[in-house]
């Protein structure tokens, strides 16, 4: 094992230890240790502690402010998804594993989404599709609204555990935007067309058709992203 690999493992272990310690303190109602106290407790430099706390702050786990110290934020679904995504980044999973997980989870939440869909969510899904069409010439923006469409489908399933894990998978694909066709509006217009068919099947309660449409759409993404690697 190289020194660089060992360093990465040590930093990951420190991050996990600090994360666990801070959450334990918050759960017990204790005052959260300062940066200096954490450095002393774990026998490391303040610089290393600061790096770990910076990641926790980006994840939304903690809130740091001058003179006010550090507080632990409530762990809502969005914060939990962000935490899971950071851990996935650290683990450096292969993109094929992410795609496979998306296919297994997203397709199989369709029955729940059909049963629990609300008029308000239907409206938001239709708006997301319209925004994909309106921004078809802007790959980054169109892709952002495509992810929003999938996140809304997860919200519709009404199961917060599934939503947390699945949202971490979907938002991971922000990293793949640059691999999508650039300056090709038709690519995103086709995505919007497929999502309209999917939404119509969901509205009509055609469960098997909706699952097949979503599976096909995600399958096309697999082929596209694998072809760019």
N, C-alpha and C positions, 0 to 999 in steps of 0.2 A: 504493500500500500504506500502511495506517495505521501510526502509531507503535506501537500495541498489537500489530498483526500482526507488525511487525518485531521487537518485543521477544520475542514468543512464538517466532519463528524463531531468534533469537539464543540463547534459553534452551534450545531443543531441540538446537541445534548444540553448545552447551556440554555438555549432558547426554551426548550421543553421544560427544563427545571424551573426557570424563572416564571414561565407561564403557569405551571402547576402551582407554584408557591403563592403567586399573586391571587389566583382564583381561590385557593384555600383560605387565604387571609380575608378576602371579600366575603366568602361564604360564612366565615366565623364571626364576621362583623368587626374584625380587627383593623387597625390603621395599616395602610399599605406601606411597606418599606420604601425608603427613599433610594435613590440611585446608589448613594454611598453605602447604605446598609446592605443592599443587594450585593454590591461588590465585595463587601466584607464577608457576608454569609457564604457566598459561593467561591470566595478566594480567587477573584479575577479582577481585572482592571475595570475602572468605571467606563472606559471606552467600549469594552465588550458588552457591558450591561446596557449602555446607551444604544448600541446596535440592536440588541434584542428588544428593548423597549420601543425603539422606533418601528420595528416590524409589528409589535403588538398594537401600537397606536394606529398604524396603517390598516390593520385588520379590524379596527374599531373595538378592540378588547378594552383598551385603557384610554383615558383622556388625561393629557399632561398639560399643565399650565403653570407659568412662573408664580411663585409664592403660594400657590394653592395646592401644590403637590400633585399626586396622581390618584385618579379614581378609576374604578372598574365600571364599565358600562353594562347596562342590562343586555343580556344575550338574546336579542330578537332574531328572527329568521335570517335577516340580511347579514347581521354580524356573524352568525354561525356559518353561513355560506362563505363569507369572506375568510373566516378562519380555516375552513376546510380547504378552500382554494389555495391558501398560502401553504398549507401542509402538502397539498398535491404538487405545488411548484417545487418544494423542497425535495419531495420524493422523486421528482423528475420522471414521471410515468411517460410511457410511449403514447403518442397521439392515438394510435390504434386502440389502445385500452380505453381512452376517453370516449372515442366514437362508439365502441362496443357497449360501454356502460350507458351511453345516451340512448342507443337503440333499445336496449333491454328495459330501461326505466321509462322513457318518454312514451314509447308505444303502448306500454302496459298500464299507463295511468289514464289512457283515453276513456275507458268505461267510467271511471270516477269523474272525469271532467264532463262527460255527457250528462251524468246524473246530477251533478252539482253546479252546472253552468247557470249563470245569472244573466239577465238582460244587460246589466251594466258591463259585465265582462265581455259579452258578445260585442258590445259597442266598442270597447277598447281593442279587441282583437281585429275588428273591421278597420278601426283607425290605424292600427299598426300596419296592416296590409296596404292601406291607401298611402301611407308614408313611405313604404318600400317602393311603391310605384312612382311617387312624386320625386324620390331621390335615386331613381334607378341609375342615373349617370354618375352618382357619387358613391363609390364602392363602400367607403367607411361608414357613411350615414345609412345607406340601404342595409348594410350588414347589421348595423346597430339595431335597426327596427325589426330585422328578421329575428335577432336574439330576443328582442322584447316580445315578439309574438310567441315564441316558445316559452318564455318565462311566464307569460300570462296564461298559457295552457296549464303550466304547472300550478299556478295560483288557483286555477279553476278546479283542480282535483280536490282541494280543501284539506289535504293531509299535509300538515306542516313538516313532519319528518321527511316525507318524500320530497317536499318542496325545497327544504334546506339542502339535501344532498344533490338533487337534480339541478338546482340553481347554480351550485358550484361547478357542475359539469358544463352547463350551458354558457356561463360567463367565461369559462376557460377559453372558449372559442373566439374571444376577442383577439387572442394572440394569433389567430390564423387568418385574419382579415387580409393581410398582405398577400396571402396565397390564392385569393379569389381573383377571378378575371377582372382586370382593370379596364376602365373605359369601354365597358360592354353592357349597356343598359338592358339588352335583351336577357342577359343572365338573371338579373334581379326581377325583371318583368315575368319571367318564367317561374321564379320562386313565388312571386305574389299570386300568379295564376293557380299554382298548385295549392297554396295556402287557402285561397278562396274555395277551392274544391273541398279541401279538408274541413274548413269551417262550415260549409253547407252540409256535409255529411254529419258533423257534430250536431248542428241545429236539428237535423231530421232524425237524430238518434240512430244513425246507421253505423253501429259500433265497428263491425268487421271492415267495412269500407274505409272508415276513418283511420283505423289501425294500419290498413294496407297502404293508404296514401302517405301516412307519416313515415312508415317503414321505408317506402320507396324514396321519399325525399331525403331521409337521413342516409340511405344507401348511396344515393348519388353524391352526397357530401363526402362519404368515405372514399369513393373512387376518385373524386376531385383532389382531395387533400393528400391521399396516398400517392397520387400521380405527380405531386409537386415536391415530394421528398426524395 
